[in-house]
Amino acid sequence: MSGAYQYGHFPRGRRAHVVQVGLGDNRTFLHDVAAIDRRQTDKGIGWLVSACTDGDICGVAVEPVWEHFEAAHQLAKENRLPNVALVQAALGEHSGSTRIYRVQEPSRSQLHHLKPEDREDYNLQMSYLRNMSSVEAQSAHLKYFRERLEQKFGLQVPIVEDKVPFWTWSRLVYEIGFDGCELLIIDAEGFDVDILKSVAQHCQEQPYQFPWVIQFESNGLCNTRLGYDAETYIVREFEKLGYLLVGKGRDTYLVLQWAIRNAPSIQKWLSSWRCYRCERTDCYPYSVHPEVMCQRCADWEWRNWNEPEKQ
């Protein structure tokens, strides 16, 4: 099963504004782009999109879970995004097929017995859990949060196994026909490093296709799955390829040095980075937890947080 379901249209040969891998049901560039305030500085989707050049969004969205894929397609139609291609696949270092594991809602009879005061908490936790699909094997993260939800509410939450296409970055580029991208967003529940390795392998042969800005999830899931500090390793590899580490926290932000010198949209976007405590700029890499801080202020705050109270 190497073919993949595809929706939408991408104008072959163009550079994509955005490629987003791992959509879930959270906010994505497929939401009402016209309503996104690109001036916002809360590290949300509008702020990320502000790194792109102006014009109607031209993008690619990749999501392995069918329900999220279909919901994304509906968003693209509702928001009239004619130059967006959607692919139902997982990405990694080889092409073929793989298994993906996701939770399924408990039965209606079980949910009927939920106490009214627990309903809001359940909905919040289940919303989080729906976005924890894992590729190849059930992740420790998925198992932990599923068991926690079951124990807290006395429910049985099934885990469903699906078979999905598994593509390399080169295969994605070939199938869709985009000529590099300005912004690459990855949230792949522990597969971020694998995807970035595939990106690097492809782009070293096609250097003009390197993404200008990369954001990937760096909350330790890749390290747990691979058994070493893979997130630090991949940052160092991309620094060797000409990237600047701009910020690091639950997400890591890398910017291509060429784009810093040559793309006004990137220069303007970088100017939005400043320490929220001392307002210093150009202090890379910033700490993002979730406030943006220069390392000096982050170290000061960490010491004060951890210092025992004086008697």
For each residue, the residues with C-beta under 8 A, 3 or more apart:
1: 96 97 163 164 165
2: 95 96 97 165 166 167
3: 165
4: 87 88 89 164 165 167 175
5: 69 87 88
6: 85 86 87 88 175
7: 69 73 76 85 86
8: 73 76 81 84 85 86
9: 82 83 84 85
10: 14 16 58 59 60 83 84 85 176 177 178
11: 14 58 83
12: 176 177 178
13: 177 179
14: 10 11 58 83 178 179
15: 58 178 179 180 181 182
16: 10 19 58 59 60 178 179 180 181 182
17: 49 52 53 55 57 58 59 181 182 183
18: 29 49 52 57 59 60 181 182 183 184 185
19: 16 59 60 61 62 178 181 183 184 185 211
20: 23 28 29 30 59 60 61 62 184 185 186
21: 62 63 91 184 185 186 187 188 195
22: 62 63 186 187 188 189
23: 20 26 28 30 61 62 63 68 69 72
24: 63 65 68 130 131 187
25: 68 71 127 130 131
26: 23 131
27: 31 44 45
28: 20 23 31 45 61 72 75
29: 18 20 33 45 48 49 57 59 61 185
30: 20 23 33 59 61 72 75 76 79 81 84
31: 27 28 35 36 45 75 79
32: 35 36 78 79
33: 29 30 36 49 57 79 81
34: 79
35: 31 32
36: 31 32 33 45 46 49
37: 40 46
38: 46 47 49 50
39: 46 50
40: 37 44 46 47
41: 47 272
42: 47
43: 47 48 251 288 290 292
44: 27 40 47 48
45: 27 28 29 31 36 48 49
46: 36 37 38 39 40 49 50
47: 38 40 41 42 43 44 50 272
48: 29 43 44 45 51 183 185 213 215
49: 17 18 29 33 36 38 45 46 52 57 183
50: 38 39 46 47 265 268 269 272
51: 48 182 183 212 213 265 266 269
52: 17 18 49 57 182 183 265
53: 17 182 263 265
54: 265
55: 17 58
56: 81 82 83
57: 17 18 29 33 49 52 81 83 84
58: 10 11 14 15 16 17 55 83 84
59: 10 16 17 18 19 20 29 30 81 83 84 85
60: 10 16 18 19 20 84 85 86 87 172 176 178 181
61: 19 20 23 28 29 30 72 76 84 85 86 87
62: 19 20 21 22 23 86 87 89 91 172
63: 21 22 23 24 68 69 72 86 87 88
64: 69 88 89 90 100 133 135 162 164
65: 24 68 69 100 102 133 162
66: 69 70 88 162
67: 70 71
68: 23 24 25 63 65 71 72
69: 5 7 23 63 64 65 66 72 73 86 88
70: 66 67 73 74
71: 25 67 68 74 75
72: 23 28 30 61 63 68 69 75 76 86
73: 7 8 69 70 76 77 86
74: 70 71 77 78
75: 28 30 31 71 72 78 79
76: 7 8 30 61 72 73 79 81 84 86
77: 73 74 80
78: 32 74 75
79: 30 31 32 33 34 75 76
80: 77
81: 8 30 33 56 57 59 76 84
82: 9 56
83: 9 10 11 14 56 57 58 59
84: 8 9 10 30 57 58 59 60 61 76 81
85: 6 7 8 9 10 59 60 61 176
86: 6 7 8 60 61 62 63 69 72 73 76
87: 4 5 6 60 61 62 63 167 172 175 176
88: 4 5 6 63 64 66 69 164 165
89: 4 62 64 164 165 166 167 172
90: 64 98 100 135 164 165 166 167 188 191
91: 21 62 166 167 168 169 172 188 191 194 195 198
92: 98 135 166 167 168 191 194 195 198
93: 168 194 197 198 201
94: 166 168
95: 2 166 167 168 171
96: 1 2 165 166
97: 1 2 163 164 165 166
98: 90 92 135 136 163 164 166
99: 135 136 137 161 162 163 164
100: 64 65 90 133 134 135 161 162 163 164
101: 133 134 137 138 139 142 159 160 161 162
102: 65 130 132 133 159 160 162
103: 126 129 130 132 142 146 157 158 159 160
104: 157 158 159 160
105: 111 126 157
106: 110 111 155 156 157 158
107: 110 111 156
108: 111 112
109: 112 113
110: 106 107 113 114 155 156
111: 105 106 107 108 114 155
112: 108 109
113: 109 110 154
114: 110 111 118 119 122 153 155
115: 118 119
116: 119
117: 120
118: 114 115 121 122 153
119: 114 115 116 122 123
120: 117 123 124
121: 118 124 125
122: 114 118 119 125 126 149 153
123: 119 120 126 127
124: 120 121 127 128
125: 121 122 128 129 145 148 149 152
126: 103 105 122 123 129 130 149
127: 25 123 124 130 131
128: 124 125 131 132 145
129: 103 125 126 132 142 145 146 149 157
130: 24 25 102 103 126 127
131: 24 25 26 127 128 189
132: 102 103 128 129 139 141 142 145 189
133: 64 65 100 101 102 142 189
134: 100 101 137 138 139 141 142 189 190
135: 64 90 92 98 99 100 166 188 189 190 191
136: 98 99
137: 99 101 134
138: 101 134 142 143 159
139: 101 132 134 142 143 189 190 221 224 225
140: 143 144 224
141: 132 134 144 145 189 190 221 224
142: 101 103 129 132 133 134 138 139 145 146 159 189
143: 138 139 140 146 147
144: 140 141 147 148
145: 125 128 129 132 141 142 148 149
146: 103 129 142 143 149 150 157 159
147: 143 144 150 151
148: 125 144 145 151 152
149: 122 125 126 129 145 146 152 153 155 157
150: 146 147 153 154 155 156 157
151: 147 148 154
152: 125 148 149
153: 114 118 122 149 150
154: 113 150 151
155: 106 110 111 114 149 150
156: 106 107 110 150
157: 103 104 105 106 129 146 149 150
158: 103 104 106
159: 101 102 103 104 138 142 146
160: 101 102 103 104
161: 99 100 101
162: 64 65 66 99 100 101 102
163: 1 97 98 99 100
164: 1 4 64 88 89 90 97 98 99 100
165: 1 2 3 4 88 89 90 96 97
166: 2 89 90 91 92 94 95 96 97 98 135
167: 2 4 87 89 90 91 92 95 171 172 175
168: 91 92 93 94 95 171 172 198 201 202
169: 91 172 173 195 198 199 201 202 203
170: 173 174 198 201 202
171: 95 167 168 174 175
172: 60 62 87 89 91 167 168 169 175 176
173: 169 170 176 177 178 202 209
174: 170 171 177
175: 4 6 87 167 171 172
176: 10 12 60 85 87 172 173
177: 10 12 13 173 174
178: 10 12 14 15 16 19 60 173 181
179: 13 14 15 16 208 209
180: 15 16 203 206 208 209 210 211
181: 15 16 17 18 19 60 178 184 209 211 212
182: 15 16 17 18 51 52 53 211 212 213 259 263 265
183: 17 18 19 48 49 51 52 211 212 213 215
184: 18 19 20 21 181 199 211 213 214 215
185: 18 19 20 21 29 48 215 216
186: 20 21 22 192 195 196 214 215 216 217
187: 21 22 24 192 216 217
188: 21 22 90 91 135 191 192 194 195 216 217
189: 22 131 132 133 134 135 139 141 142 217 221
190: 134 135 139 141 221 222 224 225
191: 90 91 92 135 188 194 195 222 225
192: 186 187 188 195 196 216 217 218 221 222 231 234
193: 196 197 216 222 226 230 231 233 234
194: 91 92 93 188 191 197 198 222
195: 21 91 92 169 186 188 191 192 198 199 216
196: 186 192 193 199 200 214 216 234 238
197: 93 193 194 200 201 234 237
198: 91 92 93 168 169 170 194 195 201 202
199: 169 184 195 196 202 203 211
200: 196 197 203 204 237 238 241
201: 93 168 169 170 197 198 204 205
202: 168 169 170 173 198 199 205 206 209
203: 169 180 199 200 206 207 209 210 211 241
204: 200 201 207 241
205: 201 202
206: 180 202 203 209
207: 203 204 210
208: 179 180
209: 173 179 180 181 202 203 206
210: 180 203 207 241 242 256 258
211: 19 180 181 182 183 184 199 203 214 256
212: 51 181 182 183 255 256 259 263 266
213: 48 51 182 183 184 253 254 255 256 259 266 269
214: 184 186 196 211 238 243 252 253 254 255
215: 48 183 184 185 186 251 252 253 254
216: 185 186 187 188 192 193 195 196 251 252
217: 186 187 188 189 192 221 222 250 251 252
218: 192 222 231 248 249 250 251 252
219: 250
220: 223 224 231
221: 139 141 189 190 192 217 224 225
222: 190 191 192 193 194 217 218 225 226 230 231 234
223: 220 226 227 228 229 230 231
224: 139 140 141 190 220 221 227
225: 139 190 191 221 222
226: 193 222 223 230
227: 223 224
228: 223 233
229: 223 232 233
230: 193 222 223 226 233 234
231: 192 193 218 220 222 223 234 235 252
232: 229 235 236
233: 193 228 229 230 236 237
234: 192 193 196 197 222 230 231 237 238
235: 231 232 238 239 245 248 252 254
236: 232 233 239 240
237: 197 200 233 234 240 241
238: 196 200 214 234 235 241 243 254
239: 235 236 242 243 244 245 254
240: 236 237
241: 200 203 204 210 237 238
242: 210 239 256 257 258
243: 214 238 239 254 255 256 257
244: 239 254 255 256 257 260 284
245: 235 239 248 252 253 254 284 285
246: 253 254 255 270 273 284 285 286
247: 251 252 253 273 284 285 286 287 288 292
248: 218 235 245 251 252 253 285 286 287 288
249: 218 252 287 288 289 290
250: 217 218 219 288 289 290
251: 43 215 216 217 218 247 248 288
252: 214 215 216 217 218 231 235 245 247 248 249
253: 213 214 215 245 246 247 248 288
254: 213 214 215 235 238 239 243 244 245 246
255: 212 213 214 243 244 246 259 260 266 270
256: 210 211 212 213 242 243 244 259 260
257: 242 243 244 260 261
258: 210 242 261 262
259: 182 212 213 255 256 262 263 266
260: 244 255 256 257 263 266 267 270
261: 257 258
262: 258 259
263: 53 182 212 259 260 266 267
264: 267 268
265: 50 51 52 53 54 182 268 269
266: 51 212 213 255 259 260 263 269 270
267: 260 263 264 270 271
268: 50 264 265 271 272
269: 50 51 213 265 266 272
270: 246 255 260 266 267 273
271: 267 268 281
272: 41 47 50 268 269
273: 246 247 270 281 284 286 292
274: 279 280 281 292
275: 278 279 280 281 283 286 292 293 294 297
276: 279 291 292 293
277: 293 294 297 301
278: 275 294 296 297
279: 274 275 276
280: 274 275 283 294
281: 271 273 274 275
282:
283: 275 280 286 294 295 296
284: 244 245 246 247 273
285: 245 246 247 248 295
286: 246 247 248 273 275 283 292 293 294 295
287: 247 248 249 292 293 294 295 298
288: 43 247 248 249 250 251 253 291 292 293
289: 249 250 293 298
290: 43 249 250
291: 276 288
292: 43 247 273 274 275 276 286 287 288
293: 275 276 277 286 287 288 289 297 298 301
294: 275 277 278 280 283 286 287 297 298
295: 283 285 286 287 298 299
296: 278 283 299 300
297: 275 277 278 293 294 300 301
298: 287 289 293 294 295 301 302
299: 295 296 302 303
300: 296 297 303 304
301: 277 293 297 298 304 305
302: 298 299 305 306
303: 299 300 306 307
304: 300 301 307
305: 301 302
306: 302 303
307: 303 304
308:
309:
310:
311:
